[in-house]
Amino acid sequence: MATTTQKWGCLFDVDGVIIDSETQYTIFWNGIEEIYPTGIPEYSLKIKGSTLPTILQNYYNDDTTRQDILHRLETFEATMPLNPFPHVIDFLSELKAASIPCVIVTSSTRAKMNRLLKLHPELKQYFTSIVDGEMVTHPKPDPECYLKGAKLIDTPASQCIVFEDSINGILAGKAAGSRLVALATTLPVSHLETMHPDMIIPSFAQLHIPQLVSLLKNK
């Protein structure tokens, strides 16, 4: 079992990791692709892990289109369910009991994070800080967000374990030098395997601290 003297921490993405929302976003962005087609294969999967400004800048040239998509997304996010996955609270409680610091690192907006914590205030006790999409200059797959998250708990990124479900997120965590636990909640295991994370899990149900300690010891 990990002890409180071990200097390591956990950095958590939100969508597809803490909350069960990626299926909803896939449906939303598939709908946008029908209205404003980019012609990019598997577009809704390609953009996962990206911030909204990055998506709008990279894929839509017309300002009217960007404003319409922004309005549609704001309306969608104002009412979408933000339900934690089963077993998430159990795992976070285990980390808290062992005094392992945890940070949320997400591409989502501050408004969405505020809504999440308003709907589920019990989550606040498990995280020392939040890095949201408005706090970074270079979004995932750039490592900036995870480097900031590690700094907030005064821990080298190499001593942090990142929990991700998207390709961009995995790339960001790897670039930061962290260990990667990939959740097969958004992408199939076969897809995640091509990214070579340190561990792939279907959920937090069977994950415990000794397994994380082993990942760090095997660096």
PyRosetta script that sets phi, psi and omega in degrees:
from pyrosetta import init, pose_from_sequence

init()
pose = pose_from_sequence("MATTTQKWGCLFDVDGVIIDSETQYTIFWNGIEEIYPTGIPEYSLKIKGSTLPTILQNYYNDDTTRQDILHRLETFEATMPLNPFPHVIDFLSELKAASIPCVIVTSSTRAKMNRLLKLHPELKQYFTSIVDGEMVTHPKPDPECYLKGAKLIDTPASQCIVFEDSINGILAGKAAGSRLVALATTLPVSHLETMHPDMIIPSFAQLHIPQLVSLLKNK")
pose.set_psi(1, 140.6)
pose.set_omega(1, 178.5)
pose.set_phi(2, -66.6)
pose.set_psi(2, 149.9)
pose.set_omega(2, 177.4)
pose.set_phi(3, -110.3)
pose.set_psi(3, 163.7)
pose.set_omega(3, -178.2)
pose.set_phi(4, -70.8)
pose.set_psi(4, -12.1)
pose.set_omega(4, -179.9)
pose.set_phi(5, -84.4)
pose.set_psi(5, -13.7)
pose.set_omega(5, 178.4)
pose.set_phi(6, -73.9)
pose.set_psi(6, 130.4)
pose.set_omega(6, -177.1)
pose.set_phi(7, -95.5)
pose.set_psi(7, 89.3)
pose.set_omega(7, 175.2)
pose.set_phi(8, -152.0)
pose.set_psi(8, 165.7)
pose.set_omega(8, -177.3)
pose.set_phi(9, -151.3)
pose.set_psi(9, 176.8)
pose.set_omega(9, -177.4)
pose.set_phi(10, -126.5)
pose.set_psi(10, 135.1)
pose.set_omega(10, -179.2)
pose.set_phi(11, -119.8)
pose.set_psi(11, 119.1)
pose.set_omega(11, -171.3)
pose.set_phi(12, -111.8)
pose.set_psi(12, 124.1)
pose.set_omega(12, 162.4)
pose.set_phi(13, -66.7)
pose.set_psi(13, 168.0)
pose.set_omega(13, -176.7)
pose.set_phi(14, -106.8)
pose.set_psi(14, -66.0)
pose.set_omega(14, -176.1)
pose.set_phi(15, -68.0)
pose.set_psi(15, 124.2)
pose.set_omega(15, -178.3)
pose.set_phi(16, 82.7)
pose.set_psi(16, -2.3)
pose.set_omega(16, 178.7)
pose.set_phi(17, -121.8)
pose.set_psi(17, -59.0)
pose.set_omega(17, 178.0)
pose.set_phi(18, -92.3)
pose.set_psi(18, -42.7)
pose.set_omega(18, -178.8)
pose.set_phi(19, -116.5)
pose.set_psi(19, 149.5)
pose.set_omega(19, -177.3)
pose.set_phi(20, -88.3)
pose.set_psi(20, 82.2)
pose.set_omega(20, -173.6)
pose.set_phi(21, -129.3)
pose.set_psi(21, -15.9)
pose.set_omega(21, -172.0)
pose.set_phi(22, -64.7)
pose.set_psi(22, -32.6)
pose.set_omega(22, 176.7)
pose.set_phi(23, -61.4)
pose.set_psi(23, -39.4)
pose.set_omega(23, 178.7)
pose.set_phi(24, -65.6)
pose.set_psi(24, -41.5)
pose.set_omega(24, 178.9)
pose.set_phi(25, -66.6)
pose.set_psi(25, -36.1)
pose.set_omega(25, 176.9)
pose.set_phi(26, -60.1)
pose.set_psi(26, -44.3)
pose.set_omega(26, 178.3)
pose.set_phi(27, -63.1)
pose.set_psi(27, -43.3)
pose.set_omega(27, -179.5)
pose.set_phi(28, -60.6)
pose.set_psi(28, -51.5)
pose.set_omega(28, -175.3)
pose.set_phi(29, -72.2)
pose.set_psi(29, -27.8)
pose.set_omega(29, 171.9)
pose.set_phi(30, -63.5)
pose.set_psi(30, -37.6)
pose.set_omega(30, 176.8)
pose.set_phi(31, -66.4)
pose.set_psi(31, -40.0)
pose.set_omega(31, 177.0)
pose.set_phi(32, -64.0)
pose.set_psi(32, -38.6)
pose.set_omega(32, 179.5)
pose.set_phi(33, -63.6)
pose.set_psi(33, -31.7)
pose.set_omega(33, 176.6)
pose.set_phi(34, -71.2)
pose.set_psi(34, -36.5)
pose.set_omega(34, -178.6)
pose.set_phi(35, -78.3)
pose.set_psi(35, -45.3)
pose.set_omega(35, -178.4)
pose.set_phi(36, -125.7)
pose.set_psi(36, 77.0)
pose.set_omega(36, -172.9)
pose.set_phi(37, -64.1)
pose.set_psi(37, 132.3)
pose.set_omega(37, 173.5)
pose.set_phi(38, -96.8)
pose.set_psi(38, -21.2)
pose.set_omega(38, -177.8)
pose.set_phi(39, 77.9)
pose.set_psi(39, 7.6)
pose.set_omega(39, -178.9)
pose.set_phi(40, -85.1)
pose.set_psi(40, 124.6)
pose.set_omega(40, 178.3)
pose.set_phi(41, -59.5)
pose.set_psi(41, 137.3)
pose.set_omega(41, 179.2)
pose.set_phi(42, 51.3)
pose.set_psi(42, 43.7)
pose.set_omega(42, -176.4)
pose.set_phi(43, -53.6)
pose.set_psi(43, -45.4)
pose.set_omega(43, -175.9)
pose.set_phi(44, -64.0)
pose.set_psi(44, -27.9)
pose.set_omega(44, 176.3)
pose.set_phi(45, -81.3)
pose.set_psi(45, -35.8)
pose.set_omega(45, -178.2)
pose.set_phi(46, -61.8)
pose.set_psi(46, -35.5)
pose.set_omega(46, -174.6)
pose.set_phi(47, -88.1)
pose.set_psi(47, -4.8)
pose.set_omega(47, -177.9)
pose.set_phi(48, -62.0)
pose.set_psi(48, 135.6)
pose.set_omega(48, -177.2)
pose.set_phi(49, 92.2)
pose.set_psi(49, -7.9)
pose.set_omega(49, 179.8)
pose.set_phi(50, -90.5)
pose.set_psi(50, 150.9)
pose.set_omega(50, 174.5)
pose.set_phi(51, -77.1)
pose.set_psi(51, 158.8)
pose.set_omega(51, 179.3)
pose.set_phi(52, -61.1)
pose.set_psi(52, -45.5)
pose.set_omega(52, 178.1)
pose.set_phi(53, -56.9)
pose.set_psi(53, -37.6)
pose.set_omega(53, 178.8)
pose.set_phi(54, -65.8)
pose.set_psi(54, -43.3)
pose.set_omega(54, 179.0)
pose.set_phi(55, -61.3)
pose.set_psi(55, -47.7)
pose.set_omega(55, -177.7)
pose.set_phi(56, -64.9)
pose.set_psi(56, -39.3)
pose.set_omega(56, -178.5)
pose.set_phi(57, -70.6)
pose.set_psi(57, -39.5)
pose.set_omega(57, -173.1)
pose.set_phi(58, -81.5)
pose.set_psi(58, -27.1)
pose.set_omega(58, -170.2)
pose.set_phi(59, -120.2)
pose.set_psi(59, -8.9)
pose.set_omega(59, -177.1)
pose.set_phi(60, -134.9)
pose.set_psi(60, 118.7)
pose.set_omega(60, -175.0)
pose.set_phi(61, -89.8)
pose.set_psi(61, -24.7)
pose.set_omega(61, -173.8)
pose.set_phi(62, -89.4)
pose.set_psi(62, 129.0)
pose.set_omega(62, -177.3)
pose.set_phi(63, -65.8)
pose.set_psi(63, -35.1)
pose.set_omega(63, 177.8)
pose.set_phi(64, -63.4)
pose.set_psi(64, -41.2)
pose.set_omega(64, 176.9)
pose.set_phi(65, -62.4)
pose.set_psi(65, -45.2)
pose.set_omega(65, 179.9)
pose.set_phi(66, -60.0)
pose.set_psi(66, -44.0)
pose.set_omega(66, -179.4)
pose.set_phi(67, -65.3)
pose.set_psi(67, -37.9)
pose.set_omega(67, 178.9)
pose.set_phi(68, -66.2)
pose.set_psi(68, -44.3)
pose.set_omega(68, 178.7)
pose.set_phi(69, -63.1)
pose.set_psi(69, -42.7)
pose.set_omega(69, 178.6)
pose.set_phi(70, -59.1)
pose.set_psi(70, -45.2)
pose.set_omega(70, 179.4)
pose.set_phi(71, -63.6)
pose.set_psi(71, -43.1)
pose.set_omega(71, 179.1)
pose.set_phi(72, -62.4)
pose.set_psi(72, -41.8)
pose.set_omega(72, -178.8)
pose.set_phi(73, -69.1)
pose.set_psi(73, -40.6)
pose.set_omega(73, 178.0)
pose.set_phi(74, -61.1)
pose.set_psi(74, -41.3)
pose.set_omega(74, 177.7)
pose.set_phi(75, -64.9)
pose.set_psi(75, -43.0)
pose.set_omega(75, 179.8)
pose.set_phi(76, -62.7)
pose.set_psi(76, -48.6)
pose.set_omega(76, -175.8)
pose.set_phi(77, -71.3)
pose.set_psi(77, -21.0)
pose.set_omega(77, -178.9)
pose.set_phi(78, -68.1)
pose.set_psi(78, -21.7)
pose.set_omega(78, -176.5)
pose.set_phi(79, -126.4)
pose.set_psi(79, -6.0)
pose.set_omega(79, -176.4)
pose.set_phi(80, -65.6)
pose.set_psi(80, 143.7)
pose.set_omega(80, 176.0)
pose.set_phi(81, -65.4)
pose.set_psi(81, 143.3)
pose.set_omega(81, 177.2)
pose.set_phi(82, -126.4)
pose.set_psi(82, 66.1)
pose.set_omega(82, -173.1)
pose.set_phi(83, -93.2)
pose.set_psi(83, 128.8)
pose.set_omega(83, 176.1)
pose.set_phi(84, -62.5)
pose.set_psi(84, 146.7)
pose.set_omega(84, 174.6)
pose.set_phi(85, -64.2)
pose.set_psi(85, 152.7)
pose.set_omega(85, 170.8)
pose.set_phi(86, -57.4)
pose.set_psi(86, 144.7)
pose.set_omega(86, 175.9)
pose.set_phi(87, 78.4)
pose.set_psi(87, -9.3)
pose.set_omega(87, 179.3)
pose.set_phi(88, -61.9)
pose.set_psi(88, -48.4)
pose.set_omega(88, -177.8)
pose.set_phi(89, -63.2)
pose.set_psi(89, -38.7)
pose.set_omega(89, 178.1)
pose.set_phi(90, -60.0)
pose.set_psi(90, -44.6)
pose.set_omega(90, -179.1)
pose.set_phi(91, -68.1)
pose.set_psi(91, -43.3)
pose.set_omega(91, 177.8)
pose.set_phi(92, -62.4)
pose.set_psi(92, -36.9)
pose.set_omega(92, 178.1)
pose.set_phi(93, -64.5)
pose.set_psi(93, -37.7)
pose.set_omega(93, 177.7)
pose.set_phi(94, -64.2)
pose.set_psi(94, -41.6)
pose.set_omega(94, 178.3)
pose.set_phi(95, -65.7)
pose.set_psi(95, -42.0)
pose.set_omega(95, -179.7)
pose.set_phi(96, -64.1)
pose.set_psi(96, -41.9)
pose.set_omega(96, -179.8)
pose.set_phi(97, -61.9)
pose.set_psi(97, -28.8)
pose.set_omega(97, 179.1)
pose.set_phi(98, -94.1)
pose.set_psi(98, 7.2)
pose.set_omega(98, 178.7)
pose.set_phi(99, 59.6)
pose.set_psi(99, 36.5)
pose.set_omega(99, 175.8)
pose.set_phi(100, -89.1)
pose.set_psi(100, 117.3)
pose.set_omega(100, -177.5)
pose.set_phi(101, -69.8)
pose.set_psi(101, 141.6)
pose.set_omega(101, -177.9)
pose.set_phi(102, -131.4)
pose.set_psi(102, 143.2)
pose.set_omega(102, 178.7)
pose.set_phi(103, -131.3)
pose.set_psi(103, 138.9)
pose.set_omega(103, 170.1)
pose.set_phi(104, -81.8)
pose.set_psi(104, 130.8)
pose.set_omega(104, 176.8)
pose.set_phi(105, -129.9)
pose.set_psi(105, 106.8)
pose.set_omega(105, -170.8)
pose.set_phi(106, -135.1)
pose.set_psi(106, 153.3)
pose.set_omega(106, 173.2)
pose.set_phi(107, -86.0)
pose.set_psi(107, -4.8)
pose.set_omega(107, -177.4)
pose.set_phi(108, -72.3)
pose.set_psi(108, 163.6)
pose.set_omega(108, -178.8)
pose.set_phi(109, -76.6)
pose.set_psi(109, 162.5)
pose.set_omega(109, 176.9)
pose.set_phi(110, -63.9)
pose.set_psi(110, -36.9)
pose.set_omega(110, -179.9)
pose.set_phi(111, -61.7)
pose.set_psi(111, -40.2)
pose.set_omega(111, 179.1)
pose.set_phi(112, -67.7)
pose.set_psi(112, -40.0)
pose.set_omega(112, 178.3)
pose.set_phi(113, -64.9)
pose.set_psi(113, -38.3)
pose.set_omega(113, 177.1)
pose.set_phi(114, -63.0)
pose.set_psi(114, -40.7)
pose.set_omega(114, 178.8)
pose.set_phi(115, -66.6)
pose.set_psi(115, -41.4)
pose.set_omega(115, 178.3)
pose.set_phi(116, -58.4)
pose.set_psi(116, -46.9)
pose.set_omega(116, -177.3)
pose.set_phi(117, -73.1)
pose.set_psi(117, -23.5)
pose.set_omega(117, 174.1)
pose.set_phi(118, -72.7)
pose.set_psi(118, -39.8)
pose.set_omega(118, 179.2)
pose.set_phi(119, -74.0)
pose.set_psi(119, -32.9)
pose.set_omega(119, -176.7)
pose.set_phi(120, -132.4)
pose.set_psi(120, 69.3)
pose.set_omega(120, -177.5)
pose.set_phi(121, -61.7)
pose.set_psi(121, -17.7)
pose.set_omega(121, 179.3)
pose.set_phi(122, -64.6)
pose.set_psi(122, -20.5)
pose.set_omega(122, -179.5)
pose.set_phi(123, -70.3)
pose.set_psi(123, -26.1)
pose.set_omega(123, -174.0)
pose.set_phi(124, -57.3)
pose.set_psi(124, -36.7)
pose.set_omega(124, -174.0)
pose.set_phi(125, -67.6)
pose.set_psi(125, -16.2)
pose.set_omega(125, -174.2)
pose.set_phi(126, -95.2)
pose.set_psi(126, -10.3)
pose.set_omega(126, -175.2)
pose.set_phi(127, -124.6)
pose.set_psi(127, 133.1)
pose.set_omega(127, 179.1)
pose.set_phi(128, -78.5)
pose.set_psi(128, -29.0)
pose.set_omega(128, -175.7)
pose.set_phi(129, -155.2)
pose.set_psi(129, 169.0)
pose.set_omega(129, 174.8)
pose.set_phi(130, -132.5)
pose.set_psi(130, 132.0)
pose.set_omega(130, 169.0)
pose.set_phi(131, -109.3)
pose.set_psi(131, 111.1)
pose.set_omega(131, -179.8)
pose.set_phi(132, -103.2)
pose.set_psi(132, 175.7)
pose.set_omega(132, -174.9)
pose.set_phi(133, -64.6)
pose.set_psi(133, -19.3)
pose.set_omega(133, -179.5)
pose.set_phi(134, -86.0)
pose.set_psi(134, -3.0)
pose.set_omega(134, -176.9)
pose.set_phi(135, -101.5)
pose.set_psi(135, 1.8)
pose.set_omega(135, -177.7)
pose.set_phi(136, -122.9)
pose.set_psi(136, 149.7)
pose.set_omega(136, 176.5)
pose.set_phi(137, -89.8)
pose.set_psi(137, -36.2)
pose.set_omega(137, -177.7)
pose.set_phi(138, -118.1)
pose.set_psi(138, 106.6)
pose.set_omega(138, -176.3)
pose.set_phi(139, -73.9)
pose.set_psi(139, 169.4)
pose.set_omega(139, 173.8)
pose.set_phi(140, -52.3)
pose.set_psi(140, 137.1)
pose.set_omega(140, 17.8)
pose.set_phi(141, -86.3)
pose.set_psi(141, 5.8)
pose.set_omega(141, 173.7)
pose.set_phi(142, -64.7)
pose.set_psi(142, 144.1)
pose.set_omega(142, -177.1)
pose.set_phi(143, -79.1)
pose.set_psi(143, -0.5)
pose.set_omega(143, -173.5)
pose.set_phi(144, -50.4)
pose.set_psi(144, -45.8)
pose.set_omega(144, -175.7)
pose.set_phi(145, -62.6)
pose.set_psi(145, -41.3)
pose.set_omega(145, -178.5)
pose.set_phi(146, -76.2)
pose.set_psi(146, -30.9)
pose.set_omega(146, 173.7)
pose.set_phi(147, -65.7)
pose.set_psi(147, -38.5)
pose.set_omega(147, 176.3)
pose.set_phi(148, -65.9)
pose.set_psi(148, -42.2)
pose.set_omega(148, 179.2)
pose.set_phi(149, -60.2)
pose.set_psi(149, -43.0)
pose.set_omega(149, 179.2)
pose.set_phi(150, -64.8)
pose.set_psi(150, -39.4)
pose.set_omega(150, -179.8)
pose.set_phi(151, -64.4)
pose.set_psi(151, -35.3)
pose.set_omega(151, -178.8)
pose.set_phi(152, -64.9)
pose.set_psi(152, -22.6)
pose.set_omega(152, 176.2)
pose.set_phi(153, -110.0)
pose.set_psi(153, 16.7)
pose.set_omega(153, 175.0)
pose.set_phi(154, 51.6)
pose.set_psi(154, 47.4)
pose.set_omega(154, -177.3)
pose.set_phi(155, -134.8)
pose.set_psi(155, 135.0)
pose.set_omega(155, 176.2)
pose.set_phi(156, -58.2)
pose.set_psi(156, 141.1)
pose.set_omega(156, 178.6)
pose.set_phi(157, -58.1)
pose.set_psi(157, -29.0)
pose.set_omega(157, 179.1)
pose.set_phi(158, -68.3)
pose.set_psi(158, -15.8)
pose.set_omega(158, 178.3)
pose.set_phi(159, -105.9)
pose.set_psi(159, 19.4)
pose.set_omega(159, 177.6)
pose.set_phi(160, -115.1)
pose.set_psi(160, 150.4)
pose.set_omega(160, 174.9)
pose.set_phi(161, -111.2)
pose.set_psi(161, 123.8)
pose.set_omega(161, -179.0)
pose.set_phi(162, -97.6)
pose.set_psi(162, 136.1)
pose.set_omega(162, 177.6)
pose.set_phi(163, -112.1)
pose.set_psi(163, 116.9)
pose.set_omega(163, -173.2)
pose.set_phi(164, -139.8)
pose.set_psi(164, 161.8)
pose.set_omega(164, 176.1)
pose.set_phi(165, -128.7)
pose.set_psi(165, -10.1)
pose.set_omega(165, -175.2)
pose.set_phi(166, -111.6)
pose.set_psi(166, 158.6)
pose.set_omega(166, 178.7)
pose.set_phi(167, -64.0)
pose.set_psi(167, -46.4)
pose.set_omega(167, 179.0)
pose.set_phi(168, -59.9)
pose.set_psi(168, -38.9)
pose.set_omega(168, 179.6)
pose.set_phi(169, -67.9)
pose.set_psi(169, -41.9)
pose.set_omega(169, 178.1)
pose.set_phi(170, -62.6)
pose.set_psi(170, -43.3)
pose.set_omega(170, 178.1)
pose.set_phi(171, -61.4)
pose.set_psi(171, -39.7)
pose.set_omega(171, 179.3)
pose.set_phi(172, -64.7)
pose.set_psi(172, -45.0)
pose.set_omega(172, 179.5)
pose.set_phi(173, -64.4)
pose.set_psi(173, -41.5)
pose.set_omega(173, 178.2)
pose.set_phi(174, -63.3)
pose.set_psi(174, -43.5)
pose.set_omega(174, -179.5)
pose.set_phi(175, -63.9)
pose.set_psi(175, -27.9)
pose.set_omega(175, 177.1)
pose.set_phi(176, -76.5)
pose.set_psi(176, -13.9)
pose.set_omega(176, -179.6)
pose.set_phi(177, 89.1)
pose.set_psi(177, 15.4)
pose.set_omega(177, -177.6)
pose.set_phi(178, -90.1)
pose.set_psi(178, 164.4)
pose.set_omega(178, 169.4)
pose.set_phi(179, -78.4)
pose.set_psi(179, 147.5)
pose.set_omega(179, -174.4)
pose.set_phi(180, -120.2)
pose.set_psi(180, 124.6)
pose.set_omega(180, 168.7)
pose.set_phi(181, -110.0)
pose.set_psi(181, 115.8)
pose.set_omega(181, -178.4)
pose.set_phi(182, -99.0)
pose.set_psi(182, 132.6)
pose.set_omega(182, 176.7)
pose.set_phi(183, -99.1)
pose.set_psi(183, 128.4)
pose.set_omega(183, -178.8)
pose.set_phi(184, -86.6)
pose.set_psi(184, 57.0)
pose.set_omega(184, 179.8)
pose.set_phi(185, -101.9)
pose.set_psi(185, -22.9)
pose.set_omega(185, -177.1)
pose.set_phi(186, -114.1)
pose.set_psi(186, -44.6)
pose.set_omega(186, -179.0)
pose.set_phi(187, -112.3)
pose.set_psi(187, 150.7)
pose.set_omega(187, 177.7)
pose.set_phi(188, -67.7)
pose.set_psi(188, 157.0)
pose.set_omega(188, -179.7)
pose.set_phi(189, -56.1)
pose.set_psi(189, -40.5)
pose.set_omega(189, -178.8)
pose.set_phi(190, -59.7)
pose.set_psi(190, -34.1)
pose.set_omega(190, 178.4)
pose.set_phi(191, -73.4)
pose.set_psi(191, -43.6)
pose.set_omega(191, 179.9)
pose.set_phi(192, -65.0)
pose.set_psi(192, -34.7)
pose.set_omega(192, -178.9)
pose.set_phi(193, -60.1)
pose.set_psi(193, -30.8)
pose.set_omega(193, -179.8)
pose.set_phi(194, -67.8)
pose.set_psi(194, -17.1)
pose.set_omega(194, 179.6)
pose.set_phi(195, -92.1)
pose.set_psi(195, -8.2)
pose.set_omega(195, 176.9)
pose.set_phi(196, 54.0)
pose.set_psi(196, 53.4)
pose.set_omega(196, 171.8)
pose.set_phi(197, -69.1)
pose.set_psi(197, 166.8)
pose.set_omega(197, -179.3)
pose.set_phi(198, -73.0)
pose.set_psi(198, -25.7)
pose.set_omega(198, -179.6)
pose.set_phi(199, -156.5)
pose.set_psi(199, 143.3)
pose.set_omega(199, 173.6)
pose.set_phi(200, -121.2)
pose.set_psi(200, 128.4)
pose.set_omega(200, -179.3)
pose.set_phi(201, -130.3)
pose.set_psi(201, 149.7)
pose.set_omega(201, 176.9)
pose.set_phi(202, -79.4)
pose.set_psi(202, -25.7)
pose.set_omega(202, -179.5)
pose.set_phi(203, -166.5)
pose.set_psi(203, -179.4)
pose.set_omega(203, 177.9)
pose.set_phi(204, -86.0)
pose.set_psi(204, 4.5)
pose.set_omega(204, -172.2)
pose.set_phi(205, -57.9)
pose.set_psi(205, -41.7)
pose.set_omega(205, -174.4)
pose.set_phi(206, -107.3)
pose.set_psi(206, 11.9)
pose.set_omega(206, -177.4)
pose.set_phi(207, -97.2)
pose.set_psi(207, 133.3)
pose.set_omega(207, 179.8)
pose.set_phi(208, -139.9)
pose.set_psi(208, 165.7)
pose.set_omega(208, -173.4)
pose.set_phi(209, -56.1)
pose.set_psi(209, -43.8)
pose.set_omega(209, -179.5)
pose.set_phi(210, -54.6)
pose.set_psi(210, -33.4)
pose.set_omega(210, 178.4)
pose.set_phi(211, -67.3)
pose.set_psi(211, -36.2)
pose.set_omega(211, 178.7)
pose.set_phi(212, -70.2)
pose.set_psi(212, -40.3)
pose.set_omega(212, 177.8)
pose.set_phi(213, -60.6)
pose.set_psi(213, -39.6)
pose.set_omega(213, 179.1)
pose.set_phi(214, -63.9)
pose.set_psi(214, -37.9)
pose.set_omega(214, 177.8)
pose.set_phi(215, -60.5)
pose.set_psi(215, -43.7)
pose.set_omega(215, -178.7)
pose.set_phi(216, -69.4)
pose.set_psi(216, -35.7)
pose.set_omega(216, 179.4)
pose.set_phi(217, -69.1)
pose.set_psi(217, -26.5)
pose.set_omega(217, -176.9)
pose.set_phi(218, -92.2)
pose.set_psi(218, 14.2)
pose.set_omega(218, 179.5)
pose.set_phi(219, -64.1)
pose.dump_pdb("model.pdb")
